Amino acid sequence: MIDDLIDRADAFSTRWKTVISVLSAGWFAATCADYAGFIKLPLELPLSEWLGFVPVVVWNALWLGFAYPRIEARRAERNSMEDAYG
């Protein structure tokens, strides 16, 4: 079951790789700049102050700490199965 979920996440992240990367980088940069005081985001946006900073940190921790390494391991497993069965 978890392998199926990882495979679906891999397919989705591969298909939307550029969009996810640009949105993640933009969200991270905007909230860090707002938190540091370089810019001031409108309070109506859910990206300002802690409401934007904490989800970015959580997202990056989950993605870089759990999901991405798991996807890479699953890709390697699939590639080794393809090589073994030709």
N, C-alpha and C positions, 0 to 999 in steps of 0.2 A: 504494500500500500504506500509506504513512504517513498519507494522508488518511483512509483507512478506519479506521485506529487512532485518529486524532484525533476522527473522528466518533463512534466508540464511546465514547471517553473523555468526549466532550461529552454524549452521551446519558446515560451513567452519572452524571456529575457533576451534570447538571441534575435527574435523578430523585432523587438522594440528597443534594442541596445542603445542606439544613438539618442532616441527620445528620453529614455530613462536616465542616461548619463547627463544630458543637458539639463533636464529638470532637477536632478539631484544636485548637480554642481551649482546651478542658479539658486536653488533654495538654500543650500548651505552658505553660499557667498552672501546672499541677501540677509539672512538671519544673523550671520556673524558680523556683518557690517552694521546692522541695526543694533545688535547687542554691544558692540564696541563704541557706538555713537558716531560712526562715520556718516551714516544716513539715518533718516527717521522714516520708518514705514508707517503708513496710516494704521491706527489702532483697530480699524474694522477688519483688516486683513488677519487671517489666522496665522500669519507668518511672523508677527511681531513679538518682541520680548521672549519670554520663556515658552509661550505657546508655539513658537516656531523653532526655537533652539533645541528644546528637549526632543521633539519628534525627529529632528535631523540626526541627533546623536544616537537615538534608539535605532533609527532606520539604518544608519551606517554600521552600527554594532551588529545588528541582526544580519545585514547583508554580507559584510566583510568577515564577521566572526563565525557565522553559521551557514548561511545559504550558499554563498559563493564557493567556499571550500567543499561543501557537500556536492554541489553541481559539478565541480571539477573532478571530484573522485568518481562520480557516476559517469561522466564522459569518458574517463580513463577506463572504467569497467566495461562500458559499451564498446569502446574501441578494441579492447583486448578480446572481447567475445567475438567481434567481427573478424579480427585477425585469426582467431583460433578456428572459426567455422568458415572462413573465407568467403 
